[in-house]
Amino acid sequence: MMKYQRETYSKRYSNWKKVFFNHTRMLQCYNCQKDLKESYVCSSNRRKVRCLDCAEKHKIIPNIPEECR
């Protein structure tokens, strides 16, 4: 099995809001339908996953963390 370098940054804002790097799952942004594979995502309740731009625009997170830019 080949190992690859993983991004390590993740931040939990509450029990249901978390920013993390999506490595393998085929996810789409709940708002703009953008493909989120190999990118930072914001997960929230009811399996709503958003790109960081939409999460900031809809005030899910206060701002995009510096580590994710």
QUIMO-V84564 format. One record per backbone hydrogen bond with DSSP energy under -0.5 kcal/mol. CO is the residue of the C=O (numbers start at 0). NH is the residue of the N-H. If there is no record, write none. Layout:
co=[CO/CO]
nh=[NH/NH]
This chain:
co=[10/10/15/16/16/17/18/19/19/20/21/21/24/26/28/33/35/38/39/40/40/41/42/43/43/44/46/47/48/49/50/51/52/53/54/54/55/64/65]
nh=[12/18/17/12/13/42/10/21/40/22/37/38/26/35/32/28/38/21/51/19/42/49/17/46/47/47/48/43/29/41/54/55/56/57/59/60/58/67/68]
